[in-house]
Amino acid sequence: MALTGRAALIAALASIPVGVWDPSWTGILAVNAPLAVACACDFALAAPVRRLGLTRSGDTSARLGETADVTLTVSNPSGRPLRARLRDAWPPSSWQPGTETAASRHDLTVPAGERRRVTTRLRPTRRGDRHADRVTIRSYGPLGLLTRQGTHRVPWTVRALPPFTSRKHLPSKLSRLRELDGRTSVLTRGEGTEFDSLREYVPGDDTRSIDWRATARHSTVAVRTWRPERDRHILLVLDTGRTSAGRVGDAPRLDAAMDAALLLAALASRAGDRVDLLAYDRRVRALLQGRAAGDVLPSLVNAMATLEPELVETDARGLAATTLRSAPRRSLVVLFTTLDAAPIEEGLLPVLPQLTQRHTVLVASVADPHVSRMAQARGHTDAVYEAAAAAQAQSERRHIADQLRRHGVTVVDATPDELPPALADAYLELKAAGRL
């Protein structure tokens, strides 16, 4: 049986006696001129790679864990058909581990003078920008004996956004917000400072809410009702220092803080409040101000996408000064930071009076669920020691939280799954109490 293609070339080279073969085109021509001619013709008939035109289109962003499709259009201006293997290179974190080879490589055939599209599906595993690397194309001749290979730079960026998994809690929190605003049949009223309406007194009402002038004009006692204040200012402050890099479960603490911040921002913007963002460690990493209600959430998600923890100690004095500059009038300052003893006692506590004097301050901290599991462990010696260590860590966090509360700070300390709804509830309670 006659051999063709790569098999013929391998067989011809293998049949050359040792010491006779010259690894050069001269040696091959001397031994097997017809095969060499076939290789040369195959190489000549392969479509040139450098003349190809490549353009991109498709998605420019995707939430973490979701897919983004980037389309590569290959134009073949030559007079020869393109038979190629294409590799669309991206950073390793653009795909789930083990799926890069299948996702980035494509077989492609483009007739002369035509164009074809191939789609690379990305699934980023980390937040941030993913920049396209080189596109490598290997062009085959009709026999597949020899190939032309070249690379092209085709820029494109896909931004992996925070996943915002806590958005599942938003409907229930909005329902409670509507109750506070009096827009549902429950007719629950908050003790805000904005006058809403008058109604008849019922036993149990606060006598301080009686409107005596209105009562004098009617035959019944009239009571003022109040609605939660609107157009309040909320400043979300993300501590991006070294403590935010600690991993809780599969993600850094900073990611869990972002998720809680997004839920609070979505709720507050629906409540008619203005939401700004400050990310700080030793300098400002992100500052977002003055966004309209409909643009708050997309702007926050986009600003948070590229934030990464910095392995430096947070400058508490600088953070306090920047916060005061970013919130010139009374606001709710929500600080996402740790409850570790050293950063709080040596950093935050000395500057806390500057903040509480002018603003309502709420500290939100991400607790490690593994510590809670350790505290409940029993059964053998190691488990008992682990439980004791976990109990001590929890006691220290409670002590730090008590210190903050004595300074008038509201503290929310919860695991990553529980922090977003707990923070939203704390905001609604402050709003209902008229403390914003």
N, C-alpha and C positions, 0 to 999 in steps of 0.2 A: 504494500500500500504506500503510495507516494505521500510524503509529508509536506505540509504547507505552513505558511506563517511562521510563528515563533518556534514551532516544533522543528521545522526544516532548518532554521538557523542553528538551533541548539544541537541538532544531530550532525550538521556539517562541521561545527566547531569541535564537537566531541570526537569526530573521526580523524582529526588531524593528529599525527603522531607527536609525542613529546619531543621537544627540541626542534621541530619543524615549524610549529605555529609561531607566527610573528604577530603580536597583539597590535596590529595597525591595519589601516585600510589596504596597504600594499600586500601584507601577508594574506589577507582575506581574498583579495583579487587574484592573487597567484594560485590559491588553492581552489576557490569556488567563485569564479567570475560571474556566472549567471545569478547566483544567490546575492552577490554584492550588488549587481545591477538591480535586482528586485528590491533590495533594501533601500537603494538610492531612489528608486522610483516611488516606493512607498513613502519615504520621507518627503519627497518633493510634492506628492499629492496630498499630504496632510495640510489642513488649513493653517495659515499663519496665526499665531496667538497675539502678537503685539498689535495687529491691526484691528482686533476685535473692539467693539464699542460696548461698554458696560455702564448701566445706570441702575439706581436703586429707587424703590418706592415701598410704601407699606406703613406699619405701625411705628410710632416714635416713643410710645410709652406703654407700660403694662403694670398692673399691680403684681406684687411679689407672689409667686405661685401660679400666676396665670400666664398665658402664652402670648407671644408677639410674632406676627408673620412679616418677614422682610422679603420683598420680591426683588430678584436680580434679573434685569433684562439684558440678554446677550445678543448683540447685532453682529452679523457676519458679512462685511462688505466685500470679501474676496470672491473670486470665481470658483472656489472649491468648497464643497460641503464640509462642515465641521462635525467631527465625531470626537467627543471629548469626555473627560472625567474632570469635574469641577469641585474644588474645595473652597467653601466660603468660611473663612476663619474668623472666630470671635473669641473673646476671653473665656477661659474654662467655666467661670461662674455663670455663663449664659445658658447653661443646660444643667439638667440633673446629672449627677455622676454616672458615667457609663453610657450615656446617650449621645455624646458629641459626635462620634464617628458616623452614626446613621443619620444624624440631623444635618451635618455640615457637608456631606458629600452627595453629589448629584451626577448622574449620567445624562449627557446632553447631545442632541443632534440638531444642527442648524443648517438648513439648505443654503446654498450660495445666495447672497443678497437678501436674506430674510433674518428674522430675529425670533428668539424664543425666551420664555420666562421660566425661572426656577424659584421656588419659595423655600426659604430657610425659616424653620419654626424655632423660636427661642423660648426658653422657660427659665428666666433668671432665678438664681438661688440667693442673691444678695441684693440689697437696695443699692441704688446709685446708677451712674451712667455706664453703659456698655458700648464701646466703640468698635466698629467693624475693623478687622485687620485685613490682610491681603487676600485677594481672590486668586487662587492658583488654578491654572487651566492646563491640562495635558491633552494635546490634540493628536489623534491617531490617524495613520494612513489607512487605506482600504484593507491592507493585509495585517495591520497591527504589528508590523515588525519594528518600526522605529516611530518615535513620537517627537513632537515639538512641545516644549513646556515654557510657560512664562507666568508672570504675576502682574496683577493690576491693583492699584489703590482705588477703592470706591468708597469714600467716606459715608458713614451713617452712624447715628447714635440712637440707642434705645434706652430710655430711662425706666428703671425698675422702681416703682412707687411703693410706699408703705401699704401693706395689705388691708388695713382698716377692718380687721375682723370684728371689732366691737360694734360695728354699725347695726348688727342684729338687735342691739339693745335700744336703738334709737326710737322705734315706734312706741315702746312702753314708756320711755321717758317723755316723749312728746305728748302722750296721753295725759301724763301727770301734769305736764306744763299747761295743757289746756284746762285742766281742772283748776289750777292756780289762777289762770286768767279768767275763769268764770265762763268759759265758752262751751261747757258741757252741762248736762242735766244735773250733775252733782252740785253745781253752784258753790263750790268751795272757794272761799276768799282768803287771799293772803293778807298779812298785816304789813302791807307796803306803806309807802308814803304818798302815793298818788291817789287822790280822791276819785272814787268810781261812781257811786250812786247812793241813794237813800232807800231804806226799807223799814218795815215795821219792826219794832223791838220784839224779841222773843226771849223767854227766860234762859239765862246762861250767857247772854251777850255781855261783853265788857261795857260797863256803864260809862267808861271814858269815851266810848264811841257815840254816845247819844248827842244828837244835834238839837240843842235846846231851842234855837231859833225856829227850826223847822217844826219842832214839836209844838211850839206856841201857835203855829199857823194851822195845825191839824188837830184832830180829835184823838190821835194816837201818838205814841212815843216813836219818834223817827231816829234811826241809827245810821251812821255813816258806814259805808263799806269801802274797802280799799282794794286796789289791784296791785300786783307786783310791779315794781318799777321797770321801765323799759329804757332803752338807750343808755344802759350802763356800759362801762368800759372794763374789759377783761384782758389782762396781759398774761399770756402763757409763757413761762420762763423755763426753758430746758437747760439743765446743768449738763454740759457735754464733757465734763472733766473725767478723770480716771475712774471714778466710782461708777460712771455710767457704762463703762466697758465690761463690768462684771457680768458674766453670763448667768441667766436665770432660765433654766430649761435649755432650749435650743437657740436662744437669741440673747443679745445684750440687753441690759436693763433699759438702755436708751430706746430700744424698739418698743418695749412694753409701755414706756412713758409716752411715746408718740401715739400709740393706739388710744390710750386714755385721753390724751390731749385732743385728738381728732373727734372723739365722741363728744367731749365737752364743747368743742368749737361748733360742731354741727347743732347741738342743742341750744347753745347760747345765741347763735345767729338766728335761729328760728324764734327765739324769745325776744328778738329785737335789740339785743345787746351787740356792742362792737367788740370784735376779737382781734388782738394783735399777737405776734409771736416774737420772742427773743430767745436765741440760743447762744450760750456764753460759757466759756471756761476761763481763759486768760484774755481773750478778746472776743469780739462779736463774731459768731459763726453764721448767724442768720438774723435778719430783722425784717419783719413784715408788718406794715402799718397801713391803716386807712383803706382797707379793702371793703368793697360793698358786700352786703349780706350774701348775695348770690355767688360771689367770687371768693368768699373766705375759704371754704373747704378745698376747692381745687388749688388755690394759692398755697395753702398750708401743706397739702400733700406734696406739691411740687418742691417747696422749699425744704421739706424734711427729707426728701428722697436722697439727697447727697450728703446729709449730715452723718458724721462718724464720730465715735468717742475719741477724745484726745487723751493721751497718756500723760497728762500734766495735772497738778493740783489746781483746783478751781480757785480763782482769786475772788474771795467772798466780798471784799470791799469794792472791787471793780464791778462785780455783779450787782451789788446794791446801788452803786452810783449810776450804772447804766440803766437799771430798772427805774430809778427815779427820773432820769432824763426821758425815758420812753413813756412814762405815765405821769404827765405833769399835773393831772387832777386826780381826785380820789378814784381808785379803781379796785377791782378784785385782782390781786396778784396771785397766780397759781404757780408755785415753784415745784418743779419735778426734780427731786434730788434724793440723796440717800438719808437714812436715819442712823448711819454709823456714828459712833461717839466722837471720834477725832474731828472729822470734817464739820460736824455741827457745833461742838463745843469750842473749837479753836477758830472756826471760820464764820459760820452763820450767826451764832448767838451774839457775838459782840456788835454786829451791824444790824441785827434784827430790829432794835428800836427805831432806826431810821425809816424802816419800811412800815412798821405797824403804826407809827405816828401819823402817817399820811394815807395809808391804804389798808384795806382788809386783806389779810395774807392767809393763804391756804397752802399747806405743804402736802404734796402727794408723793408717796414713796412706794417702790416696788419691793415686796417681800418675796423671799425665796420659798416656794412650796416644799422644797426638799428639807428645809429646816423643820417645818411642821411635821413632816413624816418622820424625821429623826426623833423629834420630841415624843412621839407616840410609840417608838420602837421598844420592844422588850424581848426577853427570851434567852439572851446569852450576854456574856460580859461586855463584848464590844458594843452591843446594842444599848446597854445601860449607860456606858460611857458616852456614846453618841447622843442619847436622850438628855444626859446631863449638860453636855455642851450646847445642844440646841435650846434647852430651857434657859441657860445663861444668856445666849444670844438674844432670845426673845425678851428676856427681862431687861436687857440693856436697851433694846429698841423701845420698849414701853417707857423706860425712864427718860429717854431722849424725847419721846412724844409728849410726855408730861411736862418736861421743861419748856417745850415749844408752846404748849397750851397755856402755861402760866404767863407767857408773853402775849396772850390773846390770839394765838395762831390756831386755825382749824387744821387738824392733821388727819389725813386719810392714808392708812398703811394697809395694803392688801396685795395678794398675789396677782400675777399678770392677768389672769382670767377675771378676777374679781375687782381689780382696780378701776376699770372704766365705768361700770355701773355704780360703784361706790362713790366715785368722784362726781358723777352726774347727780346722784342723790344729795351729796353735800352741797352742790351748787343750788339745787332746787330748794333745799332747806334754808340756805342763806337768802335766797330770793323771796321765799315765803315769809321769812322773818323781817324783811325790809332792811337787811344788813349790807346790801350792795350799793 
